[in-house]
Amino acid sequence: MKILLIYPKVAYMKPWIPIGVLSIASFLRKNGFEDITFFDMNSNNFDVLIPKLNDFDVIGIGGTTIQYNSIISTSKIIREHNKTAKIVFGGAHFSSKKQIEKSMDYCDVCVFGEGEMTVLDICKKKSLEDIAGIAFKRDGLIVYNEDRQFIENLDEIPFPAYDLINLKDFTDTLVDGGRCISIMTGRGCPNNCHFCASPNIWKRKVRYHSLEYTIKHIEHLIKNFNIKNLRIMDDTFTLNKKRVFEFCDLIEKLNVPLQMNFLTGVKCADLEMLKRMRDVGFSLVGFGIECGNTDLLKKISKNISIEDIKMAISNAKQAGLKTECLFMIGNIGETEQSIKDSIELSKQLQSFSSYFQFAVPYPGSRFHEDYTQYGTILNENFDEFNPRKVVFIPDGLTKEKMEYYMEIAMRRL
């Protein structure tokens, strides 16, 4: 069987390494499917692939909301040149049933939830009726199979198939400009933020790779790709304090001068832990703060307080870490006053950097499901779902007001 995995064009930003697609590729290889081609539409002209499209039996296209239009247009081209291949869609965008329903005319199977086991079953040519975690059409009607159970032992998934890409095509950098690579040491987030699709995708369940696996993964990147800078992309890396201390001990034993960044929540910023992280090479922590107004924090189910925020930033600074504070403008319930509160808080925190973006109601989130109760989406074209643009206008605000305050927020950074 010949398998093609496509990483679609990203609408407005430089793409990061497609960890999800590369993990599916490595899992398929582990299970005997060696003839895999990976094609990145962001660094290659799709025209060069067109003459070869008829060679493939299964063609998977995975992506996020900002890649949706590319996914659909690519599928149309594929079907023109290959009438028999099974076209499979997957990725975060298809965690929404509404989006699956819009897309089923352009694919044979739509994968929702975790993809590795599901795509393997498809490649094994199991009956579609017997594959959990997919939607497909039968007699013109969409059939939704039961949810796929999560892989309990993430170590069953080999390291992402980095050999299928040219790392130089991905220019992710740390704050000092050093080239880095993004990795994940676990999947899922326990939080239930209104604007995020994670609760829908991962069901607020957190699973981890073993630390042995994670350290071997890092050693693999150092040895084979000369990587010395890491961005850990877990939603809340420091959720498990004991695990973080054990991770730091193992990193120290590597005796390699690594520089690392990570993301976490303000309630997971213990001072002693952050100091230990700084000792072994962590240099910057990104906090998802979102806003500086107590009422709005509650409305978006953030479950943190202003005091939590201030304490986390203080602890990180005391530990010697640079801090990056991530804010949004335009969530449900946003007002002029709440925007002013966010700008004022960003000033008070005096972090290394504060990053403001407009709130976007991505499919799969509760935000997208109920936005009509709170405001208006300006444009349903997913290419325009860009957090640097106003996509959603909360009741009581205007596009012009939101852009005005964004300019003020960015001017003060």
Backbone torsions as a table, in degrees:
resi	resn	phi	psi	omega
1	MET	NA	136.2	178.0
2	LYS	-107.1	127.2	-173.8
3	ILE	-119.1	135.1	175.7
4	LEU	-118.1	126.7	175.1
5	LEU	-114.3	125.8	-174.3
6	ILE	-115.2	132.4	172.0
7	TYR	-102.5	109.2	-170.7
8	PRO	-70.8	167.9	178.1
9	LYS	-63.2	134.7	175.2
10	VAL	-90.7	132.0	-167.2
11	ALA	-66.5	-41.9	-167.4
12	TYR	-138.2	-0.4	-174.0
13	MET	-137.8	163.5	174.2
14	LYS	-70.5	131.0	-176.6
15	PRO	-73.8	146.7	170.9
16	TRP	-91.1	166.5	-179.4
17	ILE	-56.4	128.1	-177.2
18	PRO	-77.1	76.7	-175.1
19	ILE	-56.7	-42.1	-176.3
20	GLY	-61.7	-48.3	-178.7
21	VAL	-65.3	-41.1	-179.0
22	LEU	-68.8	-29.3	175.6
23	SER	-70.2	-38.7	175.5
24	ILE	-62.3	-42.1	179.1
25	ALA	-60.8	-45.5	-178.8
26	SER	-66.5	-35.6	179.4
27	PHE	-68.7	-39.1	176.5
28	LEU	-63.7	-42.6	177.7
29	ARG	-59.1	-46.1	-179.6
30	LYS	-56.6	-30.9	-176.5
31	ASN	-101.4	22.8	168.4
32	GLY	97.8	-0.4	179.8
33	PHE	-99.0	93.9	-172.1
34	GLU	-92.3	-24.9	-173.2
35	ASP	-85.6	77.1	-176.6
36	ILE	-119.0	129.4	173.6
37	THR	-111.4	132.4	175.8
38	PHE	-111.0	134.1	-179.7
39	PHE	-130.5	122.1	179.2
40	ASP	-100.7	112.1	-177.6
41	MET	-74.5	-9.5	179.8
42	ASN	-82.6	-20.0	-178.5
43	SER	-124.0	1.2	-179.7
44	ASN	-136.7	149.5	177.5
45	ASN	-81.3	120.9	-175.2
46	PHE	-60.8	-23.5	-178.6
47	ASP	-57.6	-31.4	-177.7
48	VAL	-69.7	-20.2	-178.9
49	LEU	-89.2	-22.5	-173.1
50	ILE	-54.2	-45.2	-179.7
51	PRO	-63.2	-17.3	-177.2
52	LYS	-100.2	-5.2	-172.2
53	LEU	-59.3	-32.5	-176.0
54	ASN	-71.8	-7.4	-178.0
55	ASP	-78.9	-17.0	-167.6
56	PHE	-97.5	147.6	179.7
57	ASP	-96.6	-37.8	177.0
58	VAL	-128.6	131.1	179.6
59	ILE	-125.6	112.3	-179.9
60	GLY	-102.1	134.1	178.2
61	ILE	-127.1	116.1	-176.3
62	GLY	-123.4	144.4	179.4
63	GLY	-177.8	-175.2	-178.6
64	THR	-105.2	-176.7	-176.4
65	THR	-58.6	-40.9	-177.3
66	ILE	-72.1	-5.1	175.6
67	GLN	-105.5	1.7	-171.2
68	TYR	-60.2	-48.0	-178.2
69	ASN	-62.3	-36.3	176.3
70	SER	-66.1	-38.7	178.1
71	ILE	-59.5	-46.5	-176.9
72	ILE	-68.0	-47.1	-178.9
73	SER	-64.5	-37.2	178.0
74	THR	-65.5	-41.1	179.1
75	SER	-61.5	-40.1	179.0
76	LYS	-60.9	-42.3	179.1
77	ILE	-65.6	-42.3	-179.8
78	ILE	-59.0	-45.6	-176.2
79	ARG	-66.6	-28.0	176.1
80	GLU	-64.8	-30.4	-173.4
81	HIS	-108.1	-11.8	179.3
82	ASN	-144.7	107.8	-174.8
83	LYS	-86.3	-12.3	-170.3
84	THR	-114.7	-20.0	-177.9
85	ALA	-61.9	146.7	175.4
86	LYS	-83.7	115.1	179.3
87	ILE	-91.7	124.7	-173.8
88	VAL	-121.6	125.6	174.4
89	PHE	-100.3	149.1	175.4
90	GLY	-164.9	173.0	-179.2
91	GLY	118.9	175.0	-172.9
92	ALA	-58.5	-35.0	-177.2
93	HIS	-59.2	-31.0	-174.0
94	PHE	-93.4	21.5	169.2
95	SER	-80.6	-6.4	-179.6
96	SER	-104.1	125.7	179.4
97	LYS	-62.4	-34.1	178.5
98	LYS	-60.5	-39.0	-179.1
99	GLN	-75.0	-32.9	174.6
100	ILE	-62.2	-44.7	-179.2
101	GLU	-62.0	-35.6	178.6
102	LYS	-70.9	-20.2	-167.8
103	SER	-106.6	-12.7	-170.2
104	MET	-66.9	-17.5	176.2
105	ASP	-74.0	-9.5	-174.1
106	TYR	-115.1	2.2	178.5
107	CYS	-145.2	168.5	176.2
108	ASP	-93.6	-33.4	-177.8
109	VAL	-140.0	140.0	174.2
110	CYS	-119.4	123.4	-178.8
111	VAL	-94.1	129.6	173.0
112	PHE	-121.7	146.2	-176.2
113	GLY	84.8	-160.3	-176.4
114	GLU	-66.3	135.1	-165.9
115	GLY	-97.1	-22.2	-168.2
116	GLU	-60.8	-55.0	-178.0
117	MET	-65.9	-35.4	-177.9
118	THR	-66.7	-47.2	179.5
119	VAL	-64.9	-35.6	176.5
120	LEU	-60.9	-44.7	178.5
121	ASP	-61.1	-38.5	178.4
122	ILE	-63.9	-44.5	-179.5
123	CYS	-67.5	-26.9	175.9
124	LYS	-76.7	-2.5	178.9
125	LYS	63.9	34.8	173.1
126	LYS	-66.2	154.1	175.3
127	SER	-59.7	133.5	-177.9
128	LEU	-57.7	-33.2	179.0
129	GLU	-61.3	-22.0	-174.2
130	ASP	-103.0	6.7	-176.3
131	ILE	-104.6	115.8	177.7
132	ALA	-72.6	148.8	174.4
133	GLY	84.2	23.9	178.9
134	ILE	-134.7	160.2	166.8
135	ALA	-122.0	145.6	178.4
136	PHE	-154.8	171.0	179.6
137	LYS	-102.9	135.8	174.3
138	ARG	-133.2	120.0	-178.0
139	ASP	56.2	37.8	175.9
140	GLY	82.7	-3.4	-179.1
141	LEU	-110.9	145.6	179.6
142	ILE	-79.8	129.3	177.5
143	VAL	-109.4	128.5	175.5
144	TYR	-106.8	115.8	175.5
145	ASN	-78.1	170.8	179.7
146	GLU	-62.7	157.9	178.4
147	ASP	-62.4	146.6	173.6
148	ARG	-78.8	132.1	174.6
149	GLN	-68.7	141.9	-179.7
150	PHE	-66.5	149.7	172.5
151	ILE	-68.9	117.4	-176.7
152	GLU	-71.9	-40.3	-179.6
153	ASN	-104.3	96.9	-177.4
154	LEU	-64.2	-18.9	178.4
155	ASP	-66.4	-12.8	175.2
156	GLU	-65.9	-19.0	179.8
157	ILE	-91.6	119.2	177.9
158	PRO	-63.0	168.7	175.5
159	PHE	-55.0	148.0	176.0
160	PRO	-50.9	147.2	-175.6
161	ALA	-78.9	72.1	-176.4
162	TYR	-61.4	-24.5	-178.5
163	ASP	-65.6	-16.0	-179.8
164	LEU	-80.6	-10.0	-178.7
165	ILE	-122.3	164.5	170.2
166	ASN	-100.4	108.8	-175.5
167	LEU	-57.4	-25.3	-179.1
168	LYS	-69.2	-15.8	177.1
169	ASP	-74.9	-11.8	-176.1
170	PHE	-116.7	114.3	-168.1
171	THR	-107.9	43.5	176.1
172	ASP	-68.7	136.0	-178.4
173	THR	-134.6	156.4	172.4
174	LEU	-82.8	179.0	-175.2
175	VAL	-64.7	-24.1	179.7
176	ASP	-88.4	3.8	178.6
177	GLY	91.5	-5.5	-179.8
178	GLY	-71.2	135.2	-179.6
179	ARG	-64.5	136.2	-178.5
180	CYS	-134.4	171.5	176.0
181	ILE	-127.9	143.3	-179.9
182	SER	-92.3	137.1	174.7
183	ILE	-133.6	163.2	174.3
184	MET	-125.7	133.7	177.8
185	THR	-101.7	-1.1	178.5
186	GLY	-167.7	177.6	179.5
187	ARG	-132.3	140.8	173.2
188	GLY	102.6	165.4	-178.6
189	CYS	-147.6	137.8	-178.4
190	PRO	-79.5	-10.5	-173.2
191	ASN	-81.4	170.2	-173.2
192	ASN	-133.6	43.0	-176.2
193	CYS	-60.9	136.8	-174.6
194	HIS	-61.6	-33.0	-172.8
195	PHE	-89.3	-1.4	-170.0
196	CYS	-110.6	142.2	178.0
197	ALA	-85.9	-9.0	-176.3
198	SER	-56.1	-43.0	179.5
199	PRO	-58.5	-31.9	179.3
200	ASN	-76.0	-39.4	-176.6
201	ILE	-76.7	-49.8	-171.9
202	TRP	-103.8	0.4	175.0
203	LYS	57.0	28.7	177.9
204	ARG	61.5	22.9	177.4
205	LYS	-101.6	134.1	-179.4
206	VAL	-111.5	127.6	176.0
207	ARG	-126.3	149.4	-177.0
208	TYR	-124.1	148.6	159.6
209	HIS	-69.7	152.2	173.3
210	SER	-64.2	155.1	178.4
211	LEU	-66.4	-31.4	176.1
212	GLU	-60.7	-46.2	177.8
213	TYR	-60.5	-46.4	-176.2
214	THR	-62.4	-42.7	179.5
215	ILE	-67.6	-39.4	176.5
216	LYS	-63.7	-35.9	176.4
217	HIS	-61.2	-46.6	179.7
218	ILE	-65.1	-41.7	177.2
219	GLU	-61.0	-38.7	177.5
220	HIS	-59.8	-43.0	179.8
221	LEU	-68.5	-38.7	179.0
222	ILE	-65.7	-48.3	-174.2
223	LYS	-70.2	-43.5	-171.1
224	ASN	-95.1	-21.2	-176.4
225	PHE	-129.9	5.3	177.5
226	ASN	55.5	38.9	-179.7
227	ILE	-85.4	128.4	178.1
228	LYS	-121.9	-7.4	-179.4
229	ASN	-120.1	129.5	-177.0
230	LEU	-125.6	138.8	169.5
231	ARG	-112.4	112.5	-179.8
232	ILE	-87.2	117.9	-169.1
233	MET	-99.0	9.8	173.2
234	ASP	-54.1	142.5	-178.6
235	ASP	-58.9	-40.1	-178.1
236	THR	-141.3	79.2	-170.1
237	PHE	-60.6	-34.6	-174.5
238	THR	-96.4	22.1	179.5
239	LEU	-58.7	-41.0	-179.6
240	ASN	-103.8	98.6	-174.3
241	LYS	-60.5	-44.7	-179.8
242	LYS	-59.4	-42.4	179.7
243	ARG	-63.7	-38.3	-179.7
244	VAL	-64.3	-43.4	177.8
245	PHE	-61.2	-42.2	179.0
246	GLU	-65.9	-38.9	176.4
247	PHE	-60.4	-45.4	-179.6
248	CYS	-61.7	-40.2	178.3
249	ASP	-61.1	-41.2	-179.0
250	LEU	-71.6	-38.1	176.5
251	ILE	-62.0	-41.1	179.9
252	GLU	-61.2	-38.2	-179.7
253	LYS	-68.8	-22.0	177.0
254	LEU	-63.2	-30.3	179.9
255	ASN	57.0	42.6	177.2
256	VAL	-123.4	131.7	-178.0
257	PRO	-73.4	83.8	178.6
258	LEU	-88.2	151.3	168.5
259	GLN	-122.2	129.5	-171.8
260	MET	-134.6	143.7	171.5
261	ASN	-115.8	158.8	177.3
262	PHE	-154.9	164.4	176.5
263	LEU	-112.3	147.3	174.8
264	THR	-163.6	179.9	177.4
265	GLY	-100.7	158.7	-174.1
266	VAL	-70.1	-17.6	176.7
267	LYS	-85.4	0.4	-178.2
268	CYS	-120.5	47.5	-173.0
269	ALA	-129.6	52.8	178.3
270	ASP	-61.6	133.9	-175.1
271	LEU	-61.9	-48.1	-178.9
272	GLU	-58.8	-42.8	179.2
273	MET	-64.0	-45.5	-179.2
274	LEU	-63.8	-36.4	176.6
275	LYS	-62.3	-43.7	178.5
276	ARG	-62.7	-39.4	178.9
277	MET	-63.7	-41.1	178.3
278	ARG	-62.4	-36.6	-178.7
279	ASP	-61.8	-30.6	-173.9
280	VAL	-103.1	7.9	171.9
281	GLY	121.6	-2.5	174.6
282	PHE	-72.5	136.3	-175.6
283	SER	-120.8	-25.8	-175.9
284	LEU	-145.1	140.8	174.9
285	VAL	-122.3	132.7	175.7
286	GLY	-101.0	127.4	179.6
287	PHE	-110.5	129.0	173.2
288	GLY	-82.5	96.4	-176.4
289	ILE	-94.1	-44.0	175.0
290	GLU	76.7	-50.1	179.8
291	CYS	-158.9	167.3	-177.2
292	GLY	-113.4	24.9	-177.7
293	ASN	-120.9	124.9	-174.4
294	THR	-59.5	-45.6	-178.5
295	ASP	-63.2	-39.3	-178.2
296	LEU	-72.2	-36.1	175.6
297	LEU	-57.2	-39.6	178.1
298	LYS	-68.9	-41.1	-175.6
299	LYS	-63.3	-34.9	-178.9
300	ILE	-93.8	12.6	175.7
301	SER	59.5	38.5	-178.3
302	LYS	-77.5	-27.3	175.1
303	ASN	59.5	38.5	173.4
304	ILE	-137.9	163.4	178.3
305	SER	-116.1	167.5	175.9
306	ILE	-61.7	-37.0	178.3
307	GLU	-65.5	-38.8	175.3
308	ASP	-57.6	-44.2	-178.8
309	ILE	-61.6	-49.6	-177.2
310	LYS	-63.7	-38.9	179.3
311	MET	-65.1	-42.1	-179.4
312	ALA	-63.0	-44.2	180.0
313	ILE	-65.4	-40.8	178.4
314	SER	-62.0	-44.2	179.7
315	ASN	-63.0	-43.2	-179.7
316	ALA	-63.1	-42.8	178.8
317	LYS	-64.3	-43.8	178.2
318	GLN	-60.4	-33.4	-179.8
319	ALA	-76.7	-9.9	-179.6
320	GLY	89.9	15.5	178.9
321	LEU	-94.8	141.9	168.6
322	LYS	-72.3	146.8	-179.3
323	THR	-118.2	139.9	174.1
324	GLU	-121.7	120.3	-177.9
325	CYS	-103.1	124.3	-175.1
326	LEU	-104.1	118.9	-177.7
327	PHE	-117.9	157.3	171.9
328	MET	-123.5	150.7	169.6
329	ILE	-121.5	124.4	173.2
330	GLY	109.1	19.3	172.6
331	ASN	-70.0	171.7	178.1
332	ILE	-58.1	138.2	178.5
333	GLY	81.5	1.8	179.9
334	GLU	-64.7	141.6	176.1
335	THR	-133.0	170.9	175.0
336	GLU	-57.5	-41.4	-177.8
337	GLN	-65.3	-41.7	-178.6
338	SER	-67.8	-33.1	175.3
339	ILE	-65.7	-44.0	177.9
340	LYS	-60.3	-38.5	178.8
341	ASP	-63.4	-38.9	179.0
342	SER	-66.2	-43.4	179.4
343	ILE	-63.7	-41.9	179.3
344	GLU	-64.9	-42.1	178.8
345	LEU	-63.2	-40.9	179.3
346	SER	-60.8	-35.1	175.8
347	LYS	-66.4	-45.7	-177.4
348	GLN	-63.4	-36.8	-174.8
349	LEU	-70.6	-29.5	178.4
350	GLN	48.8	50.3	179.5
351	SER	-79.8	168.1	178.9
352	PHE	-58.2	-40.8	174.5
353	SER	-151.2	147.8	171.3
354	SER	-124.2	132.4	-176.5
355	TYR	-119.9	118.8	177.5
356	PHE	-103.0	139.0	171.5
357	GLN	-142.5	162.4	176.8
358	PHE	-79.6	142.0	178.0
359	ALA	-70.4	134.6	-178.7
360	VAL	-122.0	127.8	-179.7
361	PRO	-81.1	78.6	-177.4
362	TYR	-69.7	138.9	176.0
363	PRO	-55.4	143.0	-176.5
364	GLY	99.9	-19.4	177.9
365	SER	-92.9	157.9	173.2
366	ARG	-63.9	-30.1	177.0
367	PHE	-53.9	-47.8	-178.4
368	HIS	-71.6	-31.9	-177.0
369	GLU	-70.2	-34.3	-173.0
370	ASP	-124.3	19.4	-174.3
371	TYR	-60.1	-27.3	-176.9
372	THR	-64.4	-18.7	177.9
373	GLN	-76.7	-16.4	-169.5
374	TYR	-124.8	-8.4	-177.2
375	GLY	168.7	-156.0	-171.7
376	THR	-134.8	136.8	170.0
377	ILE	-86.6	130.8	-177.4
378	LEU	-74.5	-36.1	-171.4
379	ASN	-147.1	127.0	180.0
380	GLU	-87.9	0.6	176.9
381	ASN	-74.2	115.9	-173.6
382	PHE	-67.0	-18.8	172.7
383	ASP	-62.1	-24.3	-177.5
384	GLU	-92.3	1.5	178.7
385	PHE	-78.9	67.0	-172.1
386	ASN	-113.5	120.0	-177.9
387	PRO	-67.4	-1.9	171.7
388	ARG	-91.6	-3.0	178.1
389	LYS	-121.0	155.2	173.8
390	VAL	-75.2	117.9	177.6
391	VAL	-107.2	-42.7	-177.6
392	PHE	-120.0	133.2	177.8
393	ILE	-112.1	111.9	177.3
394	PRO	-65.2	150.2	175.8
395	ASP	-54.1	134.2	178.0
396	GLY	95.2	-9.8	177.3
397	LEU	-115.8	169.1	175.3
398	THR	-127.9	161.7	177.2
399	LYS	-58.4	-42.1	-178.0
400	GLU	-64.3	-41.9	178.2
401	LYS	-62.7	-43.2	-178.7
402	MET	-64.5	-42.0	178.6
403	GLU	-67.2	-35.5	178.0
404	TYR	-62.0	-47.0	-178.5
405	TYR	-72.0	-30.4	175.7
406	MET	-63.4	-41.8	178.2
407	GLU	-60.7	-42.4	178.2
408	ILE	-64.5	-43.7	-179.1
409	ALA	-61.8	-44.6	-177.8
410	MET	-70.7	-29.7	-179.8
411	ARG	-67.4	-27.9	-175.4
412	ARG	-91.1	-1.7	-176.9
413	LEU	-74.8	NA	NA
